Amino acid sequence: MAAPRASDVLILGGGVIGLSCAYYLLEAGRGVTVIEQGTAGCGSSHGNCGTLTPSHATPLAMPGVIGPALRTLLHPDAPLRIAPRFDPRLWRWLFGFARRCNWNDFRAATRAKAPLLLESRKLIEALVRKESLDCEFEPGGTLYVFRDAAAFEESRWLPRALGEIGMPIDTLDGAAVDAMEPALKPGAVGGYFNPGDAHLRPDRYVGALADLVRAKGGTIAEGARIESIEREDARITRVRTSRGDSRVDFSGRDVVLALGAWSPMLARQLGLRLPIQPGKGYSITYSRPASAPRIPLVLKERSVCVTAWSSGYRLGSTMEFAGYDTSLNRTRLDALRRGAAEYLRDPEGPAIVEEWYGWRPMTPDDLPMLGRAPGIENLVLATGHGMLGVSMSAITGVLVSEVVGGKPPSLDLAPYAVARFQ
Ligand SMILES: Cc1cc2nc3c(=O)[nH]c(=O)nc-3n(C[C@H](O)[C@H](O)[C@H](O)COP(=O)(O)OP(=O)(O)OC[C@H]3O[C@@H](n4cnc5c(N)ncnc54)[C@H](O)[C@@H]3O)c2cc1C
């Protein structure tokens, strides 16, 4: 067995969150080793829609979502679906989610999510420009499109909720939506536009971040699956991984847990209960169609997100609570295509490049868990970023580097403390 290797900060998980933590820790003068079971960015950070959306500050848990979600037990192609099965952890999670479906919790979560999203949006743009990251970043906004008048009318809570936190979005009538995005079929009844949103190509972004971490002297140990985390009293003393048939032992001073949807499994070894469920989403990536949208779109009634880059085009989304299911469900992929066909003149590109699923690390209140873990003095949590991990990645890296460095955090961490669930 190899001797324990000293590393300043050990980061568990090489997704967009782990890599952002690595970058900002390196910028703060720390050494880092990232441990990743696959290749950097191979998890949920790979095939997502790549939108950076402060306009998504409202949480999933809100009045009126429970009834339709329960009805989806019988609808395998519904945008939000709970797969029927016996899983006490899922049902406990759903209970926590249901408890938060009221306007008070909704407003509190919106207020807590917004600063993470707004700060991160600025930081990512600055990082991309400073380090010349090749990731097709564009500050073009997001357009939410409605084709059903009743659904548009029911959605009026959205501009109201964002207005309450000082993030006004433009409300548009159907003609204005049609004029704004010629790739849409005529017939929109209305929509919303947030000019402050942006987008990038997420697989390129995590690839460029990984290169940057290595160039700045960080180590990324790929193909190293974490098998166990050992703790003596109030400190983590060793993380054991397997790489091929040799064991690699790391002994880090501080440990950052950034394992996305996998976080609860390893946290359990430390006696920590993290209420995170994998919220499975899908995407289909194509070569670019002739008339691709200029602006990222959310096709509201079908919950499909459409992002176009000069290098390609992606339909994504859907949310399925089906445990750690690794199958590529054809019914749900087809729902993306059918949804896009209702709204777009040219809904699919000439060639399919990739069909993909990813597990979003979902918490019941849609807020991440950030900060020191209770009872373990050298563990910092950076997980549970749900539907917006790319959008919140840079501020997460900044906050983690501040916590590890013992500096006052630039945002109040109280709303993101894991203690809210203990
Ligand atoms: C369809 C879809 C669309 C989305 N669209 C957007 C969007 O437009 N904008 C946005 O902001 N967010 C979006 N998201 C959410 C976003 O993808 C996630 O929030 C984000 O990727 C989470 O990052 P992470 O680093 O926490 O997790 P991950 O990227 O999943 O990283 C966790 C890493 O830990 C590694 N790991 C796990 N277990 C072990 C182990 N035992 N040993 C070693 N390594 C391990 C995994 O291999 C993985 O690489 C979307 C997600 C989906 C599914």
The ligand as an SDF file (V2000), in Angstrom:
LIG
                    3D

 53 58  0  0  0  0  0  0  0  0999 V2000
  -30.8440   17.9270  -18.0740 C   0  0  0  0  0  0  0  0  0  0  0  0
  -30.1430   18.8920  -17.1490 C   0  0  0  0  0  0  0  0  0  0  0  0
  -30.0850   20.2360  -17.4790 C   0  0  0  0  0  0  0  0  0  0  0  0
  -29.4560   21.1440  -16.6260 C   0  0  0  0  0  0  0  0  0  0  0  0
  -29.3400   22.4450  -17.0290 N   0  0  0  0  0  0  0  0  0  0  0  0
  -28.6730   23.3330  -16.2390 C   0  0  0  0  0  0  0  0  0  0  0  0
  -28.5150   24.6780  -16.6630 C   0  0  0  0  0  0  0  0  0  0  0  0
  -28.9600   25.0730  -17.7520 O   0  0  0  0  0  0  0  0  0  0  0  0
  -27.8690   25.5340  -15.8280 N   0  0  0  0  0  0  0  0  0  0  0  0
  -27.3650   25.1350  -14.6140 C   0  0  0  0  0  0  0  0  0  0  0  0
  -26.8260   25.9640  -13.8800 O   0  0  0  0  0  0  0  0  0  0  0  0
  -27.4780   23.8430  -14.2030 N   0  0  0  0  0  0  0  0  0  0  0  0
  -28.1200   22.9410  -14.9890 C   0  0  0  0  0  0  0  0  0  0  0  0
  -28.2620   21.6490  -14.5730 N   0  0  0  0  0  0  0  0  0  0  0  0
  -27.8030   21.2690  -13.2230 C   0  0  0  0  0  0  0  0  0  0  0  0
  -26.2910   21.0470  -13.1950 C   0  0  0  0  0  0  0  0  0  0  0  0
  -25.9350   20.1530  -14.2180 O   0  0  0  0  0  0  0  0  0  0  0  0
  -25.8700   20.4860  -11.8290 C   0  0  0  0  0  0  0  0  0  0  0  0
  -26.4220   21.2510  -10.7860 O   0  0  0  0  0  0  0  0  0  0  0  0
  -24.3420   20.5080  -11.6790 C   0  0  0  0  0  0  0  0  0  0  0  0
  -23.7300   19.8770  -12.7670 O   0  0  0  0  0  0  0  0  0  0  0  0
  -23.9190   19.8580  -10.3660 C   0  0  0  0  0  0  0  0  0  0  0  0
  -22.5120   19.8850  -10.3270 O   0  0  0  0  0  0  0  0  0  0  0  0
  -21.7160   19.0030   -9.2790 P   0  0  0  0  0  0  0  0  0  0  0  0
  -20.2800   19.2690   -9.5070 O   0  0  0  0  0  0  0  0  0  0  0  0
  -22.2820   19.2090   -7.9270 O   0  0  0  0  0  0  0  0  0  0  0  0
  -22.1080   17.4860   -9.6620 O   0  0  0  0  0  0  0  0  0  0  0  0
  -21.5110   16.5240  -10.8010 P   0  0  0  0  0  0  0  0  0  0  0  0
  -21.1810   17.2530  -12.0390 O   0  0  0  0  0  0  0  0  0  0  0  0
  -22.4390   15.3780  -10.9190 O   0  0  0  0  0  0  0  0  0  0  0  0
  -20.1250   16.0910  -10.1560 O   0  0  0  0  0  0  0  0  0  0  0  0
  -19.9990   15.1620   -9.1020 C   0  0  0  0  0  0  0  0  0  0  0  0
  -18.7880   14.3020   -9.4440 C   0  0  0  0  0  0  0  0  0  0  0  0
  -18.4930   13.4170   -8.3670 O   0  0  0  0  0  0  0  0  0  0  0  0
  -17.9820   12.2280   -8.9370 C   0  0  0  0  0  0  0  0  0  0  0  0
  -18.1200   11.1310   -7.9810 N   0  0  0  0  0  0  0  0  0  0  0  0
  -19.2680   10.6190   -7.4810 C   0  0  0  0  0  0  0  0  0  0  0  0
  -19.0050    9.6030   -6.6270 N   0  0  0  0  0  0  0  0  0  0  0  0
  -17.6540    9.4730   -6.5760 C   0  0  0  0  0  0  0  0  0  0  0  0
  -16.7640    8.5990   -5.8730 C   0  0  0  0  0  0  0  0  0  0  0  0
  -17.2130    7.6480   -5.0450 N   0  0  0  0  0  0  0  0  0  0  0  0
  -15.4320    8.7670   -6.0670 N   0  0  0  0  0  0  0  0  0  0  0  0
  -14.9510    9.7410   -6.8970 C   0  0  0  0  0  0  0  0  0  0  0  0
  -15.7570   10.5880   -7.5840 N   0  0  0  0  0  0  0  0  0  0  0  0
  -17.0880   10.4600   -7.4250 C   0  0  0  0  0  0  0  0  0  0  0  0
  -18.8470   12.0150  -10.1680 C   0  0  0  0  0  0  0  0  0  0  0  0
  -18.2320   11.1630  -11.1040 O   0  0  0  0  0  0  0  0  0  0  0  0
  -19.0360   13.4450  -10.6740 C   0  0  0  0  0  0  0  0  0  0  0  0
  -18.1130   13.7920  -11.7010 O   0  0  0  0  0  0  0  0  0  0  0  0
  -28.8860   20.7000  -15.4000 C   0  0  0  0  0  0  0  0  0  0  0  0
  -28.9180   19.3370  -15.0850 C   0  0  0  0  0  0  0  0  0  0  0  0
  -29.5320   18.4340  -15.9280 C   0  0  0  0  0  0  0  0  0  0  0  0
  -29.5490   16.9720  -15.5660 C   0  0  0  0  0  0  0  0  0  0  0  0
  1  2  1  0
  2  3  1  0
  2 52  2  0
  3  4  2  0
  4  5  1  0
  4 50  1  0
  5  6  2  0
  6  7  1  0
  6 13  1  0
  7  8  2  0
  7  9  1  0
  9 10  1  0
 10 11  2  0
 10 12  1  0
 12 13  2  0
 13 14  1  0
 14 15  1  0
 14 50  1  0
 15 16  1  0
 16 17  1  0
 16 18  1  0
 18 19  1  0
 18 20  1  0
 20 21  1  0
 20 22  1  0
 22 23  1  0
 23 24  1  0
 24 25  2  0
 24 26  1  0
 24 27  1  0
 27 28  1  0
 28 29  2  0
 28 30  1  0
 28 31  1  0
 31 32  1  0
 32 33  1  0
 33 34  1  0
 33 48  1  0
 34 35  1  0
 35 36  1  0
 35 46  1  0
 36 37  1  0
 36 45  1  0
 37 38  2  0
 38 39  1  0
 39 40  1  0
 39 45  2  0
 40 41  1  0
 40 42  2  0
 42 43  1  0
 43 44  2  0
 44 45  1  0
 46 47  1  0
 46 48  1  0
 48 49  1  0
 50 51  2  0
 51 52  1  0
 52 53  1  0
M  END
$$$$
